Structure formats: C-alpha cells, structure tokens
Amino acid sequence: MTSPDSSATRATPPNAPARVAAVQMVSAPDVARNLADAGRWVAEAADAGAQLVLLPEYFCYMGQRDTDKLSLREQPGHGPIQDFLAETARRNGVWLIGGTMPLAAPEADRVLNTTLVYGPDGAPAARYDKIHLFNFVKGEEAYDEARTIRPGETVRTFEAPFGRVGLSVCYDLRFPELYRAMGDCTLMVVPAAFTYTTGRAHWELLLRARAIENQCYVLASAQGGVHENGRRTWGHSMLIDPWGDIVAQREDDGAGVVVGDIDPARLAAVRQSLPALRHRVLGAADDVHAAAPATPATPARAQG
C-alpha cells in the first residue's frame, strides 16, 4: 500500500502529464464491504501512480430499496463514510473524489446525493450536491430519484495541481449547460450509476460530447454489473481526451480500475488547432465565471 507521504513522490513538474484513475464497482447493500472494496481499488490506483482517484456514484451503498439510503445519511463533516474518504485520501496520498454519498437534507424523507473531495492530506477540498435527478420509465423499469433525493443548487469546481476540476454526477451528463457553467476546466468528472438500458444507448456518446464541446478531459467512474438488488448497471468507466478520443476504458462488467494520463500538451494542442472555446458567442460572458469556488465540507475526523 502507498505510504502517507507518497503524494510528494508522485508530484509532477509543471506541464507534465498527471495520472488519474476511475474506480468501477458493483456496490452491494453492505456499507462495510463496499468501503473495504473501494479502499483496495484506491490503493491499487495509487500504486499505479494516480494523483487523483474517482469513485462511482453510490460507491458506499446500493440498497434493496431507494429509501434504504435514508438510514445512512450523515451530517457534513461527521460520519463513518466521510471518515473513510478522508483517511483513504491521506493514507494513499491522492486527491480522492468520493463518488456520491447520502448527506442529510432539511426534510426527513430525502437526502442530498453528494460528492465530497479530499486532498492528499485528508482535508476536505470541495462538495457538490447532485443537481439533476434521474427520472425514467420504460416498461417495468422505472426510476424517480426526486422521491428520496433533494436536488442541489450550485455548480462546483476545485483546483487540483494540474488545473481546474469540474464536478458532476450521472444524470447531470445530459445537461450541457451545467458543464459550460464550470468555466475553463482541465478535467470534468462524472461518477455515475447509469442503467444498462440508458448506458448502452447514450453513455459513451454523452461523455465524448462533453469532452469535445468543452475541450477538456472527462473522467467517468461507473457502477458496472448486476447488483444484489437485481439492478443492472452499464459500467464502461473511462477517460476521454479533449478531442473526444478514449484514452482508457474498462469494457467488462465488474469492479476494476481505469488509469490514464492528463497531458497538458494534448490539451493545448487541441485548443490551439480548433479554438472553439474562444469562438463562443451565446452565453459566453455569463458562463465563464459562473461556477462557485470549492466550499469544503466541515473537516471529517480521520481514523487511526
């Protein structure tokens, strides 16, 4: 396992490629087991040289019923899931983006589906509450996240050593205006639990579109496989470059890690050869600085 001070050994010179990783999981209705699995995959990504690791949506829990997650809600800065994320980031010396987890909402029958980011020192760095809530009905397959999730309201980004990182979750992927509002990002992340039906049709297409139109890297970590609750998720976690090319992808079901490099030279070359971001007319003045700066959650208690 990587040592606590390993972030120093993985530091890269300015303009050098930065390695990132997406963890794919098949989460179960067992928090302890999910956290143990996630911890092993983060360690594997760190050992492969990743400076930033992204976990999937619902990495900590996929219950038998949508309402099951209500019992797992935590207050910001307090709770075993947040403690796990803080300690795992610190122990492995990585920027850790914790997929999503349930944080307490004002109402008793809903939670916030929240992405928490921790720096290599284990300190909280950013928080994003999922804005767009999935609703889908096709035959016997039906989902309505608004029944148990309160939508977020604010676009969030944070500054990593290699550039700005924009935060989004799953269904957000279908709303390009959210990504425009993030401004000039080096990387946009999409932790997700796309269904097999919607993922097979749209997952790769939407991810590549977001990378192309924003001329940045997109890192997507997914749930992928058949879960104990009977749900089937699409998987295909991947890293996409600013030209829309897939840098790395997990093509099989099941848990695993996708690792790839963010290359500043590639980013600059794409933007120089096709300066589409500079050619924007509609909404350009409104969007460039629209994203709110990172607002760290209350520091979580590190274990051990």
N, C-alpha and C positions, 0 to 999 in steps of 0.2 A: 504494500500500500504506500501511497505517496506520503512523504513527510510533511509536517505542518509548514515548514519554511520553503517548500518546493516551488511556490509561486515565484520566488526570486530566481531559481534556476531556469524557469520557463519564460522569464521576461525576454522579450524580443526587442531588437533595436527599432527605432522609428522607421516606418515604411517597410519593415519586414513582414512577411506573412504571419498571420495569427491563426492558430489551430483552434477549432471549435468542434463541439460534439452534440449530437442529438441522441437521447436515450429513448428507445422504443420499449413499451411494456404491455403486458396483458394483466392489468390490475384486477385484484380479487376483493371480496368483501372482508378483508383482513388487513387492518392497518399495519400491524407489526410486520407481517410477511411482506407487504408492499414496500415499507420503509427499508427493510433489510435488502430486498432485491434492488431498490433504487440506489442504496448505498454501494452495493457491489458494482453496479454499472457506472456510477460516477467515478469510483476508484479506477475502473478499467479505462475510462475515458481520460482521466488524469494521467495514468501511466502511459497512455498513447500520446501525451503531450498537449492535451486540450487545455486551453486557458479559460474557456467558457463552456459550460455544460448546460444543456436544456433538457428538462424533464417534461413528460407529456401532461396534458390535461388529465385531471383526476388520477394522478400518479399514486396518490396515497390511498384511494378507495374507489371501488366500483361496486355499489351495493346491490342488493336484490331488488330494491325499490328506490325511486327517486328521493323519497322522503327520508331514507336511511341516513343521508349525509347531514341532516339537521342535528343529529345527536353528536356529530363530530366537530361542530362549529367551535372555533377558537376566537378569543379576543385578540386584537392586534398586539403582538409582542409577547404573548403568553400561550403556551401550549406545547404538547409533545411534537406535533408536526413541524412547527416553527423551530423548536429546539433542534430537531433533526436536521433541518435545512441549514441552520447557522453552523452547527458543528460539522456537518459534512463538507460545506464550503471551506471552513477553516482547516479541517484535517487534510483535505486534498489540495489546498492552495489554489482554488479555482473560483471564478465568477459562476455562481450557481443560480439558474433561473428555475424556480420551483414549480414548473407546470402550473397547476392550479390546486387550491385547497379551499375548504369552506371557512370563511370568516363570518362572524356574527353580523347580522343586518338589524336594522331597527325593529322589524317585525319578527314575531316568534316563528312564523311558518315559512320563512325564507332565509337564505344565506347569500352572501356575496361569493362569487366564484373568482377567486383572487390569485393573481400571480405575484409572488414575492421574490425579490432578487437579493442575493447576499454576495458581498465581496470576498476576496481570498482570505481576509482576516476574520470572516464570520459575521461582520457587521452588516445590518440591513442597508440596502442601497436604493431600492425602488419598490413601488407597489402599483399594480394595475388591477382594477376590478373590471371583469369582462362586461363590455357594453351591449353587444348584440346577442340576444338569446334565441337559441335554436327552436324552431317550430316546424315539424314535418309530419305529414300524414300520407301514407301510400299503402293501401290495402290494410293489413293488420299491423303494419309498422307505424308507430305514432310516437312523437316526442313533443313535449311542451315545457321548455326549461323555465318559463316565467312562473310556473306553478310553485317552484321551490327556490328560485334564484331571483334576487333583486339586481337589476342592471346597474352597472357602473355609469359614470357620467363624464369621466375625464380621460383624455388621451395622455399617455405617459411614455417617456423615453428616459434613458440614463446614459451617462458617459462611461464607456469602457476604455481601456488603454489604447485600443485600435480604432476608436471612433464611437459615434452615437449609435445606440441600440434602441429600436422601436419595439414596444410590447403590444401583442395582440393575442387573442385566443380563439381557436377553432372557427366558429360561425362568423366571427369578425372578418374572416378571409373574403367573404362575399361582398364586402363594403369598401370599395377602393378609396372612398373619401376619408376613411379613417387613416389609411396609410399616407395619403397626401398631407394630412394634418400633422404627421410626425415630423415633417421637415426633412432636411438633408441627413439621411441615415447611412451608415456603412453597412449595418445589418438590421434586418427586421426578423423577429422570431414569432413562430406560430405553434405553441403547444396545442394539441388537438386530440379529439376522440371521434373523428369522422366515422359515421356509419359505413358499413360495407357498400350499401346502395349508393349513397351520395359520394363516397370516396372514389369508388370505381369510375363514376361519371365525371367528377369535377376536381378532385384533389390536386393532381399534378397540374392540370390546366390553370387553376386559380393561383397556385403558388408561383408558377413560372410567369404568369401575367403580372403579379405584384412585383416580382424581381425586375422584369423588363421595364415596366412603366415607372418604377422608382429608381432604376439604375443602381441597385444595391444588391447585396447578398441577402438571401432568405434562408433561414434555418427552421425546419419544421420537425417537431418530435411528435409521434403519434402513438395512440393505443393501437395494437395490431394483432387481432386474433379472436378466438371465441372465448368469451368470459364465462365465469361460473354462473352469472345471472342469465346466461343464454344470449346476451347481446354479442354481435359480431362487428368488430371494428376493422377499418381498412388498412391501417399501418402505412407502409411506404414512407417512413421517415427519410428526410433528405436535406441536402444543402444545395442551393441553386445560386449561380453567379449572376452578375448584373446583365449579362447578355441573354439570360434565360437557360443556360446550359446546366445540366445536372452534374454537380461535382462529385457527389457521393449519395448513395441511396441504399436502403435496406429493402430488398424486393420480396423477402419471405415473411410469412407470419411469424409471430413470436417475438420475445424480447431480444434486444441487442443494442449495439452502439454504432452510430454512423459518424465518422470522423472526416473532416476536410479542412482546408485552409482558406482563410480570407486573405486575398492578395491585393494590397493597395495598388500595385502596378496595373493589375487587371481592371480594377475599379476605375482608375484614372484613364486608362486607355479607352474603355467603353464610353465614358462620359466625354472624352475629347473627340472621338470619332463620330459620335452621334449625340450632340449636346441638347437632347430633348428637354432636359430639366430647365435649361436656360431659355428654351423656346416657349415655355408655358405662357398663356395669356389669361385664360379664365381661372379666377380664384387664386392666382399665384401670390398676390400680395397678402391675401387673407391666411393662406395655409403655412407659409414658410416658418412662422414663429408660433404656430397655434398650439403645439404640444406643450403641456405643462412640464416643468422640470421634475426630476425624480423627487418623490416625497417618501423617504424611508419609513417603514413601519417602526413602531416602538421596538427598541432592541430586544431580540429574543435571548433567552438565557441559554448559554452554551452548556452542553453536557460535559461532564468529566473535567 
